[in-house]
Amino acid sequence: MTSAEADAGPINPGQRNEITVCRWAEATVRANEQKRL
């Protein structure tokens, strides 16, 4: 996942911020899980 994908979201700045954080957290978890394998 790229930062561009994480930044993509609703135009509403508040919603966009929450979704970006959510996606970033999910990507971080996935990356950590892959490192363990």
C-alpha positions in Angstrom: 0.0 0.0 0.0 1.3 3.4 -0.9 0.9 6.7 0.9 -1.1 7.9 -2.2 -3.6 5.1 -1.6 -3.8 5.9 2.1 -4.5 9.6 1.2 -7.3 8.6 -1.2 -10.6 9.1 0.5 -13.7 11.2 0.9 -13.3 14.9 0.2 -14.5 15.8 3.8 -11.2 16.5 5.6 -12.4 15.0 8.9 -13.5 11.8 7.4 -10.5 11.6 5.1 -8.2 11.9 8.1 -9.9 9.1 10.0 -9.9 6.8 7.0 -6.2 7.6 6.3 -5.3 6.6 9.8 -7.5 3.5 9.6 -5.9 2.4 6.3 -2.4 3.2 7.6 -3.0 1.1 10.7 -4.3 -1.8 8.7 -1.3 -1.7 6.3 1.1 -1.6 9.3 -0.5 -4.6 10.9 -0.4 -6.5 7.5 3.3 -5.6 7.1 4.1 -6.7 10.6 2.3 -10.0 10.0 4.2 -10.6 6.8 7.5 -10.0 8.6 6.7 -12.7 11.1 6.1 -15.3 8.4 
